[in-house]
Amino acid sequence: MSNTMGEQVIYPRPIDNLLYKEFNKDRRLNTFFQSNKVGKCVKLFDDYYQSVDGDIRQKGWRDYYLNNVDRQALLNATDFIIEKYKIPTETAAEYVFHRVVGQTWNGMVYEMRCIDTLKGFFPNLIFKKAPYELDENYCVDWQAFDKKLLFGIQIKPESYRYMRSPYQMKAKERHQEQIEKYKKEFDVPHFFVYYADGKMIQDQDLFNKINTYLALSINVRL
């Protein structure tokens, strides 16, 4: 399989939207999904991605995740949902599976669709997924290269733009601090890319900024 993700299957939500939102807001339930219990899903996905050289497959990711976490933690979350919400075991289990495996997979598919779009606009550049540690410390999902590093990219859902709660604003401030550190230490720019409905939002202003930087970069090297 190539890295072209346009036709890649995503995991649909296993329960109706209202119940899904209610589960996501349940603070007690959320404690069952802490990284010390179900693993750091983004880190696990990065490990999986690297292990298959980017040739990701839905079944491969599912098996990798389940083989590298404590499955009892998933059962504990399922039992809590069944007891509190009085829903069938299958429905509870599907929600837990989607929360850890499905959402992580979907997020990566959306990321790679964005990268496929960027490749179409900038066919001479090479885009590489950043290691987990780079994302964790510098807010960088992907990096663009020619013969050298050109710029970093962070990919977010469009909703990120409108996050305004105190907790969210603090997180965004931390991201900006990480980005400034990345720009200073690597001496390259950093760009945000956004998606909606599973596809990249084609932002002409972003394309103009990248083109301007690339033109300046070429002139400097000449």
MOCORGI-V48463 format. One line per field, one symbol per residue. phi: phi as a letter, one per 30 degrees, with the letter a starting at -180 (. if undefined). A space follows every 50 residues. Layout:
BEGIN
phi->???
END
This chain:
BEGIN
phi->.dddcecddcddddbddddeddddcdddddddcdddccideddddddded dchiddbedddedddddbbdddddddddddddddchcdeddddddddddc cddddeedddeddddddddddbddcccbdddeddddcbhbdbbcbccbdc acbccbdeeedcdbdedddddddddddddddddddchbdbbcbcbbhibd ddcddddddddddddddddddd
END
